[in-house]
């Protein structure tokens, strides 16, 4: 079965806010709660969509476990 093992996502807060530790902890907690996630790295203050430094943004690279290590069809939905 062909599978994509890497997810990339960017999030942005309203312009007046910066990405603080509490937001990083929330996102990291969500990712940690999914057994399908093998590893991830988040870069706060950087927007891959915005083209560079933005204090109100973060970019995450999420590596998924191989399909054979996941539970099945119900594991496709990763984020709430």
Backbone as CSV, one residue per row, in Angstrom:
resi,resn,N_x,N_y,N_z,CA_x,CA_y,CA_z,C_x,C_y,C_z
1,UNK,0.843,-1.178,0.000,0.000,0.000,0.000,0.889,1.243,0.000
2,UNK,0.644,2.163,-0.898,1.373,3.413,-0.952,0.904,4.316,0.178
3,UNK,1.853,4.991,0.808,1.513,5.815,1.955,2.413,7.034,1.994
4,UNK,1.892,8.090,2.551,2.668,9.298,2.794,3.097,9.254,4.254
5,UNK,4.384,9.330,4.497,4.899,9.222,5.854,5.251,10.570,6.475
6,UNK,5.087,11.650,5.744,5.454,12.969,6.259,4.287,13.933,6.102
7,UNK,3.961,14.606,7.185,2.972,15.679,7.145,3.692,16.986,7.427
8,UNK,3.233,18.021,6.813,3.781,19.350,7.031,2.615,20.262,7.341
9,UNK,2.691,20.981,8.449,1.636,21.948,8.703,2.188,23.211,9.329
10,UNK,1.477,24.257,9.085,1.825,25.591,9.545,0.631,26.134,10.308
11,UNK,0.869,26.763,11.439,-0.242,27.450,12.085,0.155,28.882,12.386
12,UNK,-0.851,29.722,12.415,-0.615,31.150,12.629,-1.635,31.681,13.613
13,UNK,-1.156,32.406,14.586,-2.002,33.071,15.562,-2.330,34.466,15.046
14,UNK,-3.294,35.155,15.679,-3.553,36.540,15.281,-2.272,37.373,15.348
15,UNK,-2.155,38.406,14.511,-0.903,39.169,14.399,-0.352,39.723,15.712
16,UNK,-1.172,40.045,16.658,-0.689,40.645,17.903,-0.072,39.618,18.851
17,UNK,-0.284,38.342,18.595,0.225,37.297,19.481,1.484,36.670,18.910
18,UNK,2.320,36.170,19.791,3.477,35.411,19.330,3.305,33.963,19.770
19,UNK,4.012,33.074,19.104,3.932,31.658,19.449,4.716,31.479,20.745
20,UNK,4.004,31.195,21.794,4.626,31.041,23.106,4.658,29.574,23.486
21,UNK,5.349,29.307,24.589,5.509,27.927,25.047,4.174,27.221,25.243
22,UNK,3.130,27.943,25.706,1.849,27.269,25.936,1.256,26.735,24.639
23,UNK,1.438,27.448,23.521,0.941,26.949,22.233,1.769,25.770,21.766
24,UNK,3.087,25.858,21.959,3.945,24.737,21.590,3.558,23.506,22.397
25,UNK,3.305,23.682,23.676,2.918,22.548,24.528,1.594,21.954,24.072
26,UNK,0.636,22.794,23.670,-0.659,22.290,23.192,-0.486,21.452,21.933
27,UNK,0.226,21.977,20.960,0.432,21.258,19.695,1.235,19.985,19.937
28,UNK,2.302,20.078,20.728,3.109,18.899,21.027,2.278,17.844,21.754
29,UNK,1.416,18.274,22.659,0.549,17.342,23.373,-0.406,16.616,22.442
30,UNK,-0.957,17.343,21.481,-1.851,16.717,20.494,-1.083,15.676,19.684
31,UNK,0.092,16.043,19.198,0.880,15.111,18.394,1.328,13.899,19.216
32,UNK,1.704,14.138,20.469,2.131,13.032,21.337,1.004,12.048,21.626
33,UNK,-0.234,12.504,21.527,-1.371,11.644,21.871,-1.726,10.638,20.763
34,UNK,-1.153,10.780,19.594,-1.458,9.882,18.484,-0.363,8.847,18.314
35,UNK,-0.695,7.569,18.482,0.330,6.523,18.334,0.847,6.394,16.898
36,UNK,0.148,6.945,15.933,0.581,6.885,14.527,1.771,7.796,14.242
37,UNK,2.014,8.768,15.120,3.109,9.720,14.922,4.404,9.107,15.435
38,UNK,5.378,9.018,14.540,6.686,8.465,14.917,7.556,9.539,15.553
39,UNK,7.594,10.711,14.932,8.451,11.790,15.404,7.982,13.095,14.790
40,UNK,8.382,14.199,15.352,8.039,15.505,14.785,9.028,16.557,15.256
41,UNK,9.060,17.643,14.521,9.843,18.801,14.922,9.025,20.038,14.595
42,UNK,8.986,20.964,15.525,8.277,22.222,15.328,9.263,23.377,15.343
43,UNK,9.066,24.316,14.454,9.931,25.495,14.382,9.057,26.713,14.647
44,UNK,9.114,27.220,15.858,8.285,28.384,16.182,8.953,29.651,15.666
45,UNK,8.120,30.598,15.269,8.628,31.850,14.719,8.981,31.759,13.244
46,UNK,8.639,30.622,12.613,8.925,30.444,11.191,7.673,29.955,10.484
47,UNK,7.375,30.578,9.356,6.217,30.182,8.563,6.680,29.731,7.189
48,UNK,6.486,28.453,6.913,6.838,27.954,5.587,5.885,28.521,4.539
49,UNK,4.659,28.822,4.960,3.664,29.394,4.048,3.888,30.892,3.842
50,UNK,4.375,31.566,4.885,4.593,33.007,4.810,5.963,33.383,4.302
51,UNK,6.834,32.398,4.160,8.134,32.649,3.557,9.211,33.150,4.495
52,UNK,9.111,32.867,5.769,10.201,33.270,6.649,9.768,33.514,8.077
53,UNK,10.508,34.396,8.728,10.261,34.676,10.141,8.934,35.383,10.354
54,UNK,8.146,34.830,11.261,6.904,35.455,11.700,6.680,35.011,13.137
55,UNK,6.702,35.947,14.067,6.631,35.593,15.486,5.312,34.933,15.874
56,UNK,4.288,35.097,15.054,2.979,34.517,15.370,2.714,33.203,14.631
57,UNK,3.764,32.577,14.082,3.601,31.352,13.295,4.533,30.249,13.774
58,UNK,4.205,29.041,13.361,5.084,27.896,13.584,4.861,26.897,12.453
59,UNK,5.903,26.165,12.125,5.842,25.124,11.110,6.239,23.818,11.758
60,UNK,5.477,22.778,11.466,5.756,21.441,12.005,5.961,20.449,10.866
61,UNK,6.957,19.594,11.055,7.200,18.446,10.182,6.892,17.218,11.028
62,UNK,5.951,16.402,10.572,5.497,15.246,11.339,5.773,13.977,10.530
63,UNK,6.528,13.060,11.122,6.832,11.782,10.487,5.888,10.733,11.071
64,UNK,5.184,10.034,10.181,4.266,8.987,10.608,4.967,7.640,10.615
65,UNK,4.463,6.739,11.436,4.956,5.370,11.428,4.558,4.718,10.108
66,UNK,5.275,3.679,9.747,4.949,2.934,8.549,3.514,2.421,8.646
67,UNK,2.848,2.321,7.505,1.450,1.892,7.482,1.256,0.561,8.210
68,UNK,2.203,-0.341,8.086,2.083,-1.660,8.720,2.102,-1.574,10.249
69,UNK,2.575,-0.470,10.796,2.625,-0.273,12.245,1.404,0.475,12.776
70,UNK,0.523,0.914,11.870,-0.667,1.649,12.285,-1.857,0.714,12.397
71,UNK,-2.899,1.171,13.069,-4.045,0.328,13.390,-4.936,-0.010,12.204
72,UNK,-5.008,0.815,11.199,-5.890,0.551,10.069,-6.628,1.797,9.643
73,UNK,-7.809,1.612,9.073,-8.566,2.730,8.522,-8.851,3.808,9.551
74,UNK,-9.083,3.428,10.805,-9.407,4.432,11.819,-8.217,5.319,12.153
75,UNK,-7.000,4.940,11.757,-5.827,5.743,12.078,-5.556,6.835,11.049
76,UNK,-6.354,6.900,9.993,-6.130,7.908,8.956,-6.384,9.317,9.497
77,UNK,-7.401,9.475,10.327,-7.744,10.786,10.903,-6.770,11.068,12.034
78,UNK,-5.806,11.981,11.809,-4.776,12.221,12.795,-5.066,13.381,13.731
79,UNK,-5.612,14.440,13.218,-5.810,15.626,14.051,-7.282,15.890,14.258
80,UNK,-7.641,16.368,15.463,-9.065,16.623,15.755,-9.651,17.732,14.907
